[in-house]
Amino acid sequence: MNQLCQRTLRQKVSCTGIGLHSGARITLTLNPAPANTGIRFVRTDLSPEVEIPALADYVVDTRLATTIGKDGARIGTIEHLMAALFGLGIDNCRVELDGPEVPIMDGSAAPFVYLIQEAGIELQREMKRFLVIRNPVEVADGDKTAKFLPAPQLSISFTIDFDHPLISKQTFRMDFSDRFFHREIARARTFGFYEEVEMLKRMGLARGGSLDNAIVVDDFSILNPDGLRYPDEFVRHKILDSMGDISLLGMPVIGHLVAYKSGHALNHKLVTQVLSDASCYEIVEAEERTELERLDIRLPAWATAEKVA
């Protein structure tokens, strides 16, 4: 079967973890879904169940994490799971949750990558569609910026700049492949500053936060006993977050995301800006590989091999 076909999971798979902000114990189940379904989240703890598409139109909050909602139901902290699904080329999946947020697990996307690999990947008959950036699109908020530029593949260049001796200014570029995502991005954990974490807890947030699921930094040191997974883990996690946020375009994107000090709110603003201006992108359905080659698009590794490294 053509490797440019849509992808779902071969079988369902589940995990249980703690919600970062609610502190609740939540079970997550990833299920196969029919072609052209997209990624859909389902609150199974509600009666009736509420199904929320993982699309930019359903984003209701971008403070601290990306939250989607519908009919009064909300699902928070979706970005790490979405990055894993996006990174492994999964087009269709039914995500069931018995609580209000995706479990934080270890604060990275790696546990979700493992779950997807455990379930296996199934090729479907319908072809993938790609959103190809044709003209530059840029948004800003003060000195923070995020823009999409035309490019032959998905690339992300991200710069962070914190007034902190252990973080300071970091820049990282990823020319996307599933293998690179798996090895260099997926394991990067979310991070926070000790004073901010304590303040959030006093506000009734971050109830499930701990050194097991986040990097915590005080004025002069990293509090996690095992330290960092990468010397520049902070900026790598920002790339992971941005992948989860741009996945809400609803299909794989071909273009170069360039971000400076961006976060969930600005990432969402960029996605919304892209979708609001049809002149800046083209939707390409890959009936044949030659169509993408004609458009000078470099295919991700998952388009040429069924197995994920």
N, C-alpha and C positions, 0 to 999 in steps of 0.2 A: 504493500500500500504506500502511496506517496507520502513522504515524510512531512510535506507541507499541509497535511490534513490536521484538523483540529484534534485536541487531546483532552482526555479525561482520565480518571483513575481506573485501574483495573478492578479494584474491590474497595469496600469501605474500610476505614481505619480510624481509631479513636485514641484520645489521650485525655488525661485529667490534670489540671493545674490550678494555680491561684490567680485570680484577677488582680492586676497591679493596683487598681484604685479601689475596687470594692472589697478586696481581701477574701472574696467568696471562692469556694472550691467549685470549679466549673469543668464540665466535660465537653469536649470538642469532638465532633465526628465529621470526617470528610467522606463524602459519598460520590460515586460516579454520577454524571448528569448527561442528558442527551445533548447532541450537537446543537449549537446556536443558543444554548441556555445561558452561557456566561457563568460567572461566579455569583452565587446567591447564598446569602446568610439567612438562617431560620432560627428564630427564638422558639425552641420547643417547650420551654417552661411556661409559655403563655397560652391562654385558651380564649379564642382560637390562636393557633400558631401564627406568627407574623414573619413573612418572607421579605427580605430587603435585598435588592440587587446591589452588587458592589460596583456602583457607578457614581460619578461625580455629583449627579443631580440629587443623590440621597445623603450627601455629607451634611451633617447638622452641627458639628462642632470640630474645631481643630486646635483647641487648647490642650496642651500636654500630649495629645494623641489624636488620631483620626477616628471620628465617630460617625457612623451612618445611622439613619433612623427613618421610620415610616409608621404612620398611624399611632404615634405616641410611644412606640417601641424603639429602643436604641441598642446599638452594639458598638462598643468602644475598643480601642487599641487593635484595630484590624491590620495595621500597616506591616507588621512583621510576617504574618501569615500571607498577606497579599503579595509581599515581596518574594516569598518562597514559591507561591503558585506562578507568579509572573516569571521568576527566574528559571523555572523548570518547564516553562511553556505550556502550562495547564490552562486551557480555554474554558472548560466547563466543569463545575464542581458545586455540589450542594453542601454547604457548611452548616451543620446543626450545632446549636449551643443551648445549654440549659441555664444560661445566665446572661448578664448584660455586657460582658466583654470577653474578648479572646484571652485565654490564659497567657500569662506573660512568659511562662516556662523559664528559660535561663536569660531572658532579655534580648535574645538574638533570633534569627530566623532558622538557625541550624536544626532545632528539634522538629520544625515543620518540614524542612527538607528531608529529614530522616523519615518522617511519617509518610510523605509522598512516595519516597523510594520504597518503603515497606509495602505500600498499597500497590505499587506498580503503575505504569503508564499505558493507557490504551489509545491507539490511534482510531479516529472516527472517519466516516466517509466524507463528510463535508470539509471544504477547504478553509484554511485560516484566512483571516482578513488582517491587513496591516494598515495602521495609520501612519502615513509618510509625511513628515514635515516638509513643506515646500517653500515657505517664507518665514523669516525670523519672527518670533513672538516673545515679548519681554514684559515682565511685571516687576514692580519695585515697592518696597515699604521702607522709607528712610534710606539707610545705606545698604539694606538687604536687597538682593536682586536674584531673579531666576529667569532664564530664557531658554527657548528652544531654537536651535539653528538647523538648517538642512544638513544632512550627513548621510553617508551610504550605509550606516549601521547605527544601532543604539550605542551611544557613548554618554558617560556622565562625568563631568568635571566639577568637583565640589571644593569650596574653600570655607573653612571655619576660622574664626578669629576671636578667641576668648582672652579676657584680661586675667589670665591665670598662668603661673609659671610652668605648670605641668601640661598645659594644653596649647596655649598661645595660638599661633597661626599654623594651620595644617592644610595642605592641598593634596588631593588624590584624584586620579583619572582612571576610569574603567571603560575599556572598550568591551562591550558586553559579550560574554559567552556563558553558557550554563556552568561550565567547568570553572571558569574564573570566579563567577558568583559564588559557587559552592565553596571554593577553597579560600578566597580572599575577602569576601564580603559577608556571607551568611552568618559567620560566627561572631561578628562584631556586635557587642552588646550596647544596649541603651545606657545612658550615663546621667548623673545628676550631681549637684553640689550638696554637701551635707546640710548646710543651713537651709537650702531650698527644700530638701526632702523633709526635714523636721517641720518646716512651716506647712508643707502640704499635709503632713500627718495631723497637725493641729487643726487643719481645715477639714479633716475627715476624708482626705484623699491619700493616695499612695499607701493604703492600709496593707496591701500585700507586698510592698516594696521591701527588699532586703539585699544583702550582699550576694545572695544566691541568684538574683535576677537583674542586677544592675551594677555598673561601675559607680562607686560613690567617692567623690573627691572632697577633701577638706582644704584648708588654706595652703597646705604644703605637701600633702601626700595623698596617695591612692589607698583607700581603706581596705580594699579587697586583699585578703592574704596572698592570693596567687598572682596579683598584679594584672597586667594587661595581656591580652591574647596577641595583639599586634602593637608595635610601637606607636602607630597612628590609628588606634582602634576608634578614637572619637570621630574622626572624619569618615572613616569607613562605615560607621554606623549611620551617619547622616546620608550616605549614599544608599544604604539599605532602606532607610525611611523614605527617601525620595523615590525609590523603585516601587515601594508599596503605594505611595501617593499617586504616581503617574499611571499605575495599573488601572486606576479608576477611569481612565480614558475608555476602557472596555475592550481593548485589543492591543496586541503588541505594537509598539511605536518605533519608528525608524527616524532618528534624529539625534542631535547632540544637545543634551541638557547641561547648561552651564549655570551653576548656582554659587552665590556668595552669601554666606550667613543665613541661608534660607531655612525655613522650617515647615511644619505641616500647613500652616495657614497660607504661606506664600506659594508653596507647591500646589495647593488646591486652587489658588487664584490663577496660577499659570495654566493648569489643566482646564479650568473654566474659560479662560481667555482663548485657548486653542479651539475649544469646541464652539465658541461663539462666533468664530470667524472662519467660514468655510474656505476662504481664499488662501489660508495658510497651510492647509493640509489636503491630502488626497487619500481616499480609502482604496486600497488595492486588494482584490481577492485573488489569491494565488492559484488560479486554475492550472497553471503550468509553471514549473520552475523558471522557464525561459522568460516569463513575464516579469518576474522580479529581477532577473539578470539584465533584461532590457532597460529597466529603470536604475541600473547600477546599484542594486541593493545587495549588501553582503548578508547572507543568511546566518542566523545564530546556529550554534552546534546542534541544538535539538532539532533543527530542520534537516540534518543530514545523517543522524544516527538515533535509533529508537532508545537505546540504553543511555542512562544518565551516569556520568562518571562519579 
